Amino acid sequence: MPKDWGVMRLRDIATLASNKRIYLSEYTKSGIPFYRGKEISELKNNQLIMDLLYISNQKYEDIQKKYGVSRQGNLLITAVGTLGNIFRVKDDTKFYFKDGNLIWLKLIKACPEFFEYLLEYNKNKLLKSSIGSTQKALTIVALNKINFGLPEIKSEQQKIAGVLTTWDRVIDQQTALIQQK
């Protein structure tokens, strides 16, 4: 870690939260997409979501008014099943997600793109904080305690994220070319 980077606990970089429980009886045939860990993992991997669930527009609006909903720049981390998949919300498209299956990082004090890369780079740190023997799970309490090194200046975070994003695009393009052959 460079000398001019600071060390901060995750709770000092972002607010970690869950959301309000949605019951099976509240699912609808259409409306606002309702994601579980499976769907977030599919979105992260640019896959088509199969077996999409929904909640009503009214339920979403009620939750939004009372508690808030995820917004562009927030991060979601899968917390049960497949652990540690990190998804950055890239726009304000409406969706809601299952409590307990995902940990919501909001009010992020770092550049969201940089923070996503930082968490990906430190994924093993996240996974080591999991609890449980049969079914592992990530918890807000454990994640809040993890320390990360990061540049304190947001413009430096943005530059680093920009370089990494550029390289990711190059890798994606090269991978696509290889797959076409």
C-alpha positions in Angstrom: 0.0 0.0 0.0 1.4 3.4 -0.9 2.5 5.6 2.0 0.1 8.4 1.3 -2.9 6.1 1.6 -5.0 6.0 4.7 -6.4 3.0 6.5 -10.1 3.0 7.3 -12.7 0.5 8.5 -15.4 -0.3 6.1 -18.0 1.4 8.4 -16.0 4.6 8.0 -16.1 4.4 4.2 -19.8 3.5 3.8 -23.0 2.8 5.7 -23.8 -0.9 5.7 -27.4 -1.8 5.9 -30.0 -4.4 5.0 -33.5 -3.4 4.0 -37.1 -4.1 4.9 -38.4 -7.7 4.6 -40.6 -8.6 1.7 -42.9 -11.6 2.4 -43.8 -14.3 -0.2 -47.4 -13.1 -0.1 -46.2 -9.6 -1.3 -44.7 -10.9 -4.6 -46.6 -9.9 -7.7 -46.6 -11.0 -11.3 -45.3 -7.7 -12.5 -44.1 -4.4 -11.1 -40.7 -3.6 -9.6 -38.0 -6.3 -10.0 -37.1 -8.0 -6.7 -33.6 -9.4 -6.6 -32.0 -12.1 -4.5 -28.3 -13.0 -4.4 -28.8 -15.1 -7.5 -30.0 -12.2 -9.6 -27.3 -9.8 -8.3 -24.7 -12.4 -9.3 -26.3 -12.6 -12.7 -26.4 -8.8 -13.1 -22.7 -8.6 -12.0 -21.8 -11.1 -14.7 -23.9 -9.5 -17.4 -26.1 -12.5 -17.6 -29.8 -12.6 -18.4 -31.9 -12.9 -15.3 -34.1 -16.0 -15.2 -37.2 -16.4 -13.0 -37.5 -12.8 -12.1 -39.7 -11.9 -9.0 -41.6 -8.6 -8.5 -43.1 -6.5 -5.9 -45.9 -4.0 -6.5 -45.2 -0.4 -7.5 -47.1 0.7 -4.4 -45.0 -1.4 -2.1 -41.8 0.0 -3.6 -43.1 3.6 -3.3 -44.0 3.0 0.4 -40.6 1.5 1.2 -38.9 4.3 -0.7 -40.7 7.0 1.3 -40.2 5.4 4.7 -36.7 3.8 4.4 -35.1 4.7 1.1 -34.0 2.4 -1.7 -30.7 1.8 -3.4 -29.4 4.4 -5.8 -26.7 4.9 -8.4 -23.3 4.4 -6.8 -24.5 2.1 -4.1 -22.9 -1.4 -3.8 -24.6 -4.7 -3.0 -22.7 -7.7 -1.7 -24.1 -11.2 -1.8 -24.2 -12.4 1.8 -25.5 -16.0 1.7 -25.1 -18.8 -0.9 -22.5 -17.4 -3.3 -20.6 -15.0 -0.9 -18.9 -11.8 -1.8 -20.2 -11.0 -5.3 -20.0 -7.2 -5.5 -22.5 -5.3 -7.7 -22.3 -1.5 -8.2 -25.7 0.1 -9.0 -24.9 2.0 -12.2 -28.2 3.9 -12.6 -31.4 4.7 -10.8 -33.5 1.9 -12.4 -36.0 0.8 -9.9 -35.5 -2.5 -8.1 -35.6 -3.9 -4.6 -33.7 -6.7 -3.0 -34.0 -9.5 -0.4 -33.1 -8.7 3.1 -30.4 -10.9 4.6 -29.3 -12.2 1.2 -27.5 -8.9 0.3 -25.7 -6.3 2.2 -26.3 -2.7 1.0 -23.4 -0.2 1.0 -24.8 3.3 0.8 -23.6 6.8 1.7 -20.2 5.9 0.3 -17.5 8.4 1.1 -15.2 7.0 -1.6 -15.5 7.0 -5.4 -18.0 4.2 -6.0 -16.1 2.8 -9.0 -12.8 2.7 -7.0 -14.5 1.3 -4.0 -16.0 -1.6 -6.1 -12.5 -2.4 -7.3 -11.1 -2.1 -3.8 -13.6 -4.6 -2.5 -13.0 -7.0 -5.4 -9.3 -6.8 -4.8 -9.9 -7.6 -1.1 -12.6 -10.2 -1.6 -10.6 -12.8 0.4 -10.7 -10.4 3.3 -14.5 -10.2 3.0 -14.8 -14.0 2.8 -12.6 -14.6 5.8 -15.1 -12.5 7.9 -17.9 -14.9 7.1 -19.6 -16.8 9.9 -21.3 -20.2 10.1 -20.0 -23.8 9.6 -22.6 -25.4 7.4 -23.9 -22.4 5.6 -21.5 -19.5 5.5 -22.8 -15.9 5.7 -21.4 -12.4 5.6 -22.7 -10.1 8.3 -22.9 -6.3 8.6 -21.2 -6.5 12.1 -18.2 -8.4 10.8 -17.8 -6.4 7.6 -17.9 -3.1 9.4 -14.7 -4.1 11.2 -12.6 -4.8 8.2 -9.8 -2.3 7.4 -8.9 -1.1 3.9 -6.1 1.0 2.6 -7.2 3.7 0.1 -6.1 7.1 -1.1 -7.8 9.8 0.9 -8.2 12.1 -2.1 -11.2 11.3 -4.2 -9.7 12.5 -7.4 -6.9 10.0 -7.0 -9.5 7.3 -6.5 -11.2 8.4 -9.7 -8.0 8.2 -11.6 -7.2 4.7 -10.4 -10.8 3.6 -11.2 -10.5 5.1 -14.7 -7.4 3.2 -15.5 -8.8 -0.1 -14.2 -12.1 0.5 -16.1 -10.1 1.1 -19.3 -8.2 -2.1 -18.8 -11.3 -4.0 -18.0 -12.8 -2.8 -21.3 -9.7 -3.9 -23.2 -9.8 -7.4 -21.6 -13.6 -7.7 -22.4 -12.9 -6.7 -26.0 -10.0 -9.2 -26.4 -12.1 -11.9 -24.7 -14.9 -11.3 -27.1 -12.5 -11.5 -30.1 -11.1 -14.8 -28.8 -14.6 -16.2 -28.3 -15.6 -15.3 -31.9 -12.8 -17.4 -33.4 
